[in-house]
Amino acid sequence: MNTPSAEQAQTRINEIQALYREWLRLKPKLEAAQEEWRQAAEVMRKLSAFYDREYLELHQAIENGLPVCLHTEGEYSVMSEDALWEAFGEQYELAWGWMRAAMKVLDRHGEHSQNDG
């Protein structure tokens, strides 16, 4: 590598400094997203427990005339045929997306060392 001029070096340092500044701006958002993911996982655990243990019996009782209100604030009712099932699928897809993104970061050093060696 040729020694860069002072101007080239300064330009490159400024570019990298801007990237580092961007990382510092994004890091708290990523930390917050991790916390939200943990919260969402707990919500989904509770939904799954309901679906596994209570849904079928309650659904059947409603089908047989149990007078309950299934009005929502705009979302599908948890007693609809597919609302919870689709939510579980969405969580699954999101989890794989996060896992793939994380693996790209975690494997980047191993991939380079294997390919370079």
Number of C-alpha atoms within 10 A of each C-alpha: 3 4 7 10 9 9 9 11 12 12 12 13 12 12 12 12 12 12 12 12 11 11 12 11 11 12 11 11 11 12 11 12 12 12 12 12 16 12 12 13 14 12 12 16 13 12 17 17 12 14 17 10 10 11 17 13 11 14 15 11 13 15 10 9 8 11 9 8 8 11 9 9 6 6 8 14 15 18 15 11 11 12 13 20 14 11 15 16 11 12 15 12 12 13 14 12 12 12 12 12 11 11 11 11 10 11 10 10 10 10 11 10 9 8 7 7 5
